[in-house]
Amino acid sequence: MTFDEIYFEHQKMVFNLALQYLQNIEDAEEVMQDVFVKVHDHLNAFKNQSSLKTWIYRITINQSLDFIKAKKTQKRSLFSNMLSLDDSTIKYEPTNFKHPGIELEQRESYKMLFDAINQLSDNQKTAIILLKIEDKSQAETAEIMNLNIKALESLFQRAKKNLEILLNPKGHR
């Protein structure tokens, strides 16, 4: 399979998965480019230990998580350089959620949900995104995340419990 064939077959999957993590079209496009550069550069090293699709999923997840970490580091660095500002003038403004296809009246609910998902650990976030948003099976998700089914189930249950706490903090005191 040529690189062009791989790109055309997997570009929508990569973009949509990155968008689930980043909730910003431009950031998802940037990560998609990074993913395919990495796929191109490492295609000869791909050992067929997993499917090509699983390999690309893993690269996309890692690139998305790296992008989020880099943005957080960039924000912290920017804030620490703003010594003249006091704490009350610095406000965190979440990225606008621009996912195509979501009805206007649902945007606030989705934003609250993704704000909560973004507070989970990387593994919990990945489990929720793959199982519930990407609608992957437990077997596919376990393979992508390099976990056994039991570990995935446990991780998913912790993620659900943490999401419940984040979305309903008064009910869990």
C-alpha positions in Angstrom: 0.0 0.0 0.0 1.4 3.4 -1.0 1.6 6.4 1.4 -1.1 8.2 -0.7 -3.5 5.3 -0.3 -2.8 5.2 3.4 -3.5 8.9 3.7 -6.7 8.8 1.7 -8.0 5.8 3.6 -7.2 7.1 7.1 -7.3 10.9 6.9 -10.9 11.3 8.2 -10.4 8.8 11.0 -7.2 10.7 12.1 -8.9 14.1 11.9 -12.0 13.1 13.8 -10.0 11.4 16.5 -7.7 14.4 16.9 -10.8 16.6 17.0 -12.2 14.6 19.9 -9.1 15.3 21.9 -8.5 19.0 20.9 -12.0 20.3 20.1 -10.6 22.7 17.7 -10.5 22.3 13.9 -7.2 24.1 13.3 -5.4 22.1 16.0 -6.9 18.8 14.8 -5.7 19.7 11.2 -2.2 20.4 12.6 -2.1 17.1 14.5 -3.3 15.3 11.4 -0.4 16.7 9.5 2.0 15.6 12.2 0.5 12.1 12.3 1.0 11.6 8.6 4.5 13.0 8.6 5.2 10.4 11.3 3.5 7.7 9.4 5.5 8.6 6.3 8.8 8.7 8.1 8.2 5.4 10.0 6.3 3.4 7.4 9.3 1.2 6.6 9.7 0.5 10.3 6.1 -0.7 10.7 6.3 -4.4 11.7 2.7 -5.5 11.2 2.5 -6.5 14.9 -0.8 -4.8 14.9 -3.0 -3.6 12.1 -2.0 -0.5 10.2 -5.2 1.2 11.4 -4.3 0.4 15.1 -0.8 1.7 14.6 -2.2 5.0 13.1 -4.7 5.2 16.0 -1.8 5.0 18.5 0.2 7.6 16.7 -2.9 9.9 16.5 -3.6 9.5 20.3 0.0 10.2 21.2 0.3 13.2 18.9 -3.0 14.6 20.3 -1.8 14.2 23.9 1.6 15.7 23.1 -0.1 18.6 21.4 -2.2 19.2 24.5 0.8 19.0 26.8 2.8 21.4 24.6 -0.1 23.9 24.7 -0.3 23.7 28.5 3.5 24.2 28.8 3.2 27.1 26.4 0.4 28.7 28.5 2.4 28.2 31.7 5.5 29.8 30.1 3.4 32.7 28.8 1.8 33.2 32.3 5.1 33.1 34.1 6.5 35.7 31.7 3.6 38.1 32.5 5.1 39.2 35.9 3.4 42.6 35.8 0.0 41.0 36.0 -1.6 39.9 39.2 -3.5 36.7 39.6 -6.9 38.3 39.3 -6.3 39.5 35.8 -5.3 36.0 34.4 -8.2 34.0 33.3 -8.2 30.6 31.7 -10.3 30.6 28.6 -11.1 27.1 27.2 -10.7 26.5 23.5 -13.9 27.1 21.6 -15.6 23.8 20.8 -16.1 23.8 17.0 -17.1 20.3 16.2 -19.1 20.2 13.0 -22.5 18.7 13.1 -23.4 19.5 16.7 -26.7 21.4 17.0 -26.5 24.9 18.4 -28.6 24.1 21.5 -26.4 21.1 22.4 -23.1 22.9 22.2 -23.1 24.0 25.9 -23.8 20.4 27.1 -21.0 19.0 24.9 -18.7 21.7 26.0 -19.3 20.9 29.7 -18.8 17.2 28.9 -15.5 17.7 27.1 -14.3 20.1 29.8 -14.8 17.3 32.2 -13.2 14.7 29.9 -10.2 16.9 29.5 -9.7 16.8 33.3 -9.3 13.1 33.3 -5.9 11.4 33.1 -4.6 10.7 29.5 -5.5 7.0 29.7 -9.0 7.6 31.1 -9.6 10.3 28.5 -8.4 7.9 25.7 -10.7 5.1 27.0 -13.7 7.3 27.1 -13.0 8.8 23.6 -12.4 5.4 22.0 -15.2 3.5 23.6 -18.0 6.1 23.8 -17.2 8.7 21.2 -15.4 6.7 18.5 -17.6 3.7 19.3 -14.8 1.2 19.3 -15.3 -2.2 20.8 -13.5 -3.2 24.0 -11.2 -5.5 22.0 -10.3 -2.8 19.5 -9.7 -0.2 22.3 -7.7 -2.6 24.4 -5.5 -3.3 21.4 -5.1 0.4 20.5 -4.2 1.2 24.2 -2.0 -1.9 24.6 -4.1 -3.2 27.5 -5.8 -6.4 28.3 -9.7 -6.3 28.5 -9.8 -6.5 32.3 -7.4 -3.5 32.7 -9.5 -1.6 30.1 -12.7 -2.3 32.0 -11.2 -1.2 35.2 -9.8 2.0 33.6 -13.1 2.8 32.0 -15.0 2.3 35.3 -12.6 4.7 37.0 -13.0 7.2 34.2 -16.8 7.0 34.4 -16.8 7.5 38.2 -14.4 10.5 37.8 -16.6 12.0 35.1 -19.6 11.6 37.3 -17.8 13.4 40.1 -16.7 16.2 37.7 -20.1 16.7 36.2 -22.0 16.5 39.5 -19.6 17.7 42.2 -22.4 18.4 44.8 -23.7 14.9 44.7 -20.2 13.5 45.7 -19.2 15.3 48.9 
